[in-house]
Amino acid sequence: MSLEEYKGVFIFAQQVDGELSSIALELLGKAKNLAEDLDEKKVTAVLLGSDVKGLVDKLAEYGADRVILVDDPALKDYRTEPYTHALASVIDEYKPEILLVGATAIGRDLGPRVSSRVHTGLTADCTSLDIGDFPLEPSPARETKHKQLLMTRPAFGGNTIATIACPDFRPQMATVRPGVMQKIDPIKGAKAEVVEFNPGFEENDCYTEIVKIVKEASSVADIQAAKILVSGGRGVGSPENFKILEDLAEALNGTVSCSRAVVDSGWKPKDLQVGQTGKTVRPQLYFAIGISGAIQHVAGMEESDIIIAINKDENAPIFDVADYGVVGDLNKIVPALTKKIKEALAAKG
Ligand SMILES: Cc1cc2nc3c(=O)[nH]c(=O)nc-3n(C[C@H](O)[C@H](O)[C@H](O)COP(=O)(O)OP(=O)(O)OC[C@H]3O[C@@H](n4cnc5c(N)ncnc54)[C@H](O)[C@@H]3O)c2cc1C
């Protein structure tokens, strides 16, 4: 493998049912930064699907300079083998230096298979991506390589943060969880160069047949889309007591979320869990109420614009990441806060 042949930052533009997933746009935002640091001019989105050409302009508006399009009926619904074949073929043909994939159910299936097929490494569930020297600390025992993709992720159950590089193989591949990276503000009317690529599909034993797709009807709020989150932890005390958080959320037009302790206790569904094994959120306002601030929780909410913590323990680690902290009993503070907010909103009309 000649590493010099590999150039450019690529993202896998996930679409489902002909709609781009938010993660595709988030990855484009990050790819732009990485491309600038590498003095690369172009960010490339790889779009796989059937009858999906109409999505190209949206990718352009969110930062794609070029879209490599593989449009084939074999790619209508996600199936491991044809998608792996298509993405691996794109890599063989266009030789990206970096390829980012969303850590979604699809990306978690596709990314490792593709990396194995093209014989490179993949770092899963990255929380930060940068360009820099590797090893991080110069060592006489090892040649320093410049402009490497430094992929950072929690390791050992979230007890440490590891920075991983892939200096000897290409592309450097990473998966990133939804909500971690930021989209750029869309550039209305932007256009991308479109390259249509046909890797040829030959059905083999690994092609699964989709008999039926059953979609789960979810009545649970999308906490990643919420601008205001009122998050409760074990300190709330009981599922019934979440009512005081729901009242606060309602007054603010926000959404209730929670810590893992709450999910493990069966008080709230897993879809509402914030953190390393839950969802990564980035609301404008995040209330952490009766949440201690364990590293695995903080990993999922620390990028929120403003964090307000309410906790009776003044030494709770959540106060280290909070912009505002209130020390006291949530059972008194939260209803009082809700009352004040309602009064203020009523006075405003
Ligand atoms: C591999 C791994 C992955 C994990 N992933 C996640 C994850 O995704 N998300 C997550 O949240 N956790 C995760 N955890 C669990 C995490 O380590 C903590 O155990 C969990 O976050 C604790 O939840 P909590 O803060 O609600 O509960 P606790 O740690 O029990 O904290 C409760 C807090 O409530 C306060 N409190 C109690 N009563 C009151 C009151 N009346 N008024 C005000 N404050 C009060 C207490 O002072 C305390 O600080 C993970 C752990 C591991 C090992």
Ligand as a Chemical Component Dictionary entry (heavy atoms), coordinates in Angstrom:
data_LIG
# 
_chem_comp.id                   LIG 
_chem_comp.type                 NON-POLYMER 
_chem_comp.pdbx_formal_charge   0 
_chem_comp.three_letter_code    LIG 
# 
loop_
_chem_comp_atom.comp_id 
_chem_comp_atom.atom_id 
_chem_comp_atom.alt_atom_id 
_chem_comp_atom.type_symbol 
_chem_comp_atom.charge 
_chem_comp_atom.model_Cartn_x 
_chem_comp_atom.model_Cartn_y 
_chem_comp_atom.model_Cartn_z 
_chem_comp_atom.pdbx_ordinal 
LIG C1  C1  C 0 -19.459 1.370  30.606 1  
LIG C2  C2  C 0 -20.391 2.331  31.312 2  
LIG C3  C3  C 0 -21.215 3.130  30.549 3  
LIG C4  C4  C 0 -22.099 4.033  31.170 4  
LIG N1  N1  N 0 -22.901 4.822  30.397 5  
LIG C5  C5  C 0 -23.671 5.759  31.007 6  
LIG C6  C6  C 0 -24.477 6.638  30.232 7  
LIG O1  O1  O 0 -24.559 6.570  28.996 8  
LIG N2  N2  N 0 -25.203 7.578  30.887 9  
LIG C7  C7  C 0 -25.205 7.708  32.258 10 
LIG O2  O2  O 0 -25.891 8.576  32.786 11 
LIG N3  N3  N 0 -24.458 6.859  32.994 12 
LIG C8  C8  C 0 -23.722 5.893  32.429 13 
LIG N4  N4  N 0 -23.008 5.024  33.197 14 
LIG C9  C9  C 0 -23.258 5.022  34.638 15 
LIG C10 C10 C 0 -22.514 6.096  35.398 16 
LIG O3  O3  O 0 -21.240 5.631  35.751 17 
LIG C11 C11 C 0 -23.276 6.477  36.696 18 
LIG O4  O4  O 0 -23.458 5.308  37.449 19 
LIG C12 C12 C 0 -24.637 7.108  36.431 20 
LIG O5  O5  O 0 -24.517 8.177  35.506 21 
LIG C13 C13 C 0 -25.190 7.634  37.732 22 
LIG O6  O6  O 0 -26.469 8.148  37.525 23 
LIG P1  P1  P 0 -27.037 9.307  38.452 24 
LIG O7  O7  O 0 -26.123 10.477 38.409 25 
LIG O8  O8  O 0 -28.452 9.498  38.080 26 
LIG O9  O9  O 0 -27.037 8.614  39.886 27 
LIG P2  P2  P 0 -26.100 8.818  41.139 28 
LIG O10 O10 O 0 -24.663 8.725  40.786 29 
LIG O11 O11 O 0 -26.610 7.909  42.179 30 
LIG O12 O12 O 0 -26.337 10.336 41.566 31 
LIG C14 C14 C 0 -27.533 10.803 42.135 32 
LIG C15 C15 C 0 -27.292 12.258 42.512 33 
LIG O13 O13 O 0 -28.495 12.802 42.982 34 
LIG C16 C16 C 0 -28.191 13.674 44.070 35 
LIG N5  N5  N 0 -29.415 13.762 44.881 36 
LIG C17 C17 C 0 -30.006 12.780 45.600 37 
LIG N6  N6  N 0 -31.137 13.241 46.168 38 
LIG C18 C18 C 0 -31.245 14.560 45.834 39 
LIG C19 C19 C 0 -32.182 15.585 46.115 40 
LIG N7  N7  N 0 -33.269 15.347 46.872 41 
LIG N8  N8  N 0 -31.964 16.824 45.616 42 
LIG C20 C20 C 0 -30.887 17.095 44.842 43 
LIG N9  N9  N 0 -29.959 16.166 44.546 44 
LIG C21 C21 C 0 -30.136 14.894 45.016 45 
LIG C22 C22 C 0 -27.038 13.017 44.773 46 
LIG O14 O14 O 0 -26.286 13.967 45.521 47 
LIG C23 C23 C 0 -26.243 12.445 43.618 48 
LIG O15 O15 O 0 -25.247 13.351 43.177 49 
LIG C24 C24 C 0 -22.132 4.117  32.587 50 
LIG C25 C25 C 0 -21.278 3.313  33.339 51 
LIG C26 C26 C 0 -20.416 2.432  32.727 52 
LIG C27 C27 C 0 -19.490 1.596  33.560 53 
# 
loop_
_chem_comp_bond.comp_id 
_chem_comp_bond.atom_id_1 
_chem_comp_bond.atom_id_2 
_chem_comp_bond.value_order 
_chem_comp_bond.pdbx_ordinal 
LIG C1  C2  SING 1  
LIG C2  C3  SING 2  
LIG C2  C26 DOUB 3  
LIG C3  C4  DOUB 4  
LIG C4  N1  SING 5  
LIG C4  C24 SING 6  
LIG N1  C5  DOUB 7  
LIG C5  C6  SING 8  
LIG C5  C8  SING 9  
LIG C6  O1  DOUB 10 
LIG C6  N2  SING 11 
LIG N2  C7  SING 12 
LIG C7  O2  DOUB 13 
LIG C7  N3  SING 14 
LIG N3  C8  DOUB 15 
LIG C8  N4  SING 16 
LIG N4  C9  SING 17 
LIG N4  C24 SING 18 
LIG C9  C10 SING 19 
LIG C10 O3  SING 20 
LIG C10 C11 SING 21 
LIG C11 O4  SING 22 
LIG C11 C12 SING 23 
LIG C12 O5  SING 24 
LIG C12 C13 SING 25 
LIG C13 O6  SING 26 
LIG O6  P1  SING 27 
LIG P1  O7  DOUB 28 
LIG P1  O8  SING 29 
LIG P1  O9  SING 30 
LIG O9  P2  SING 31 
LIG P2  O10 DOUB 32 
LIG P2  O11 SING 33 
LIG P2  O12 SING 34 
LIG O12 C14 SING 35 
LIG C14 C15 SING 36 
LIG C15 O13 SING 37 
LIG C15 C23 SING 38 
LIG O13 C16 SING 39 
LIG C16 N5  SING 40 
LIG C16 C22 SING 41 
LIG N5  C17 SING 42 
LIG N5  C21 SING 43 
LIG C17 N6  DOUB 44 
LIG N6  C18 SING 45 
LIG C18 C19 SING 46 
LIG C18 C21 DOUB 47 
LIG C19 N7  SING 48 
LIG C19 N8  DOUB 49 
LIG N8  C20 SING 50 
LIG C20 N9  DOUB 51 
LIG N9  C21 SING 52 
LIG C22 O14 SING 53 
LIG C22 C23 SING 54 
LIG C23 O15 SING 55 
LIG C24 C25 DOUB 56 
LIG C25 C26 SING 57 
LIG C26 C27 SING 58 
# 
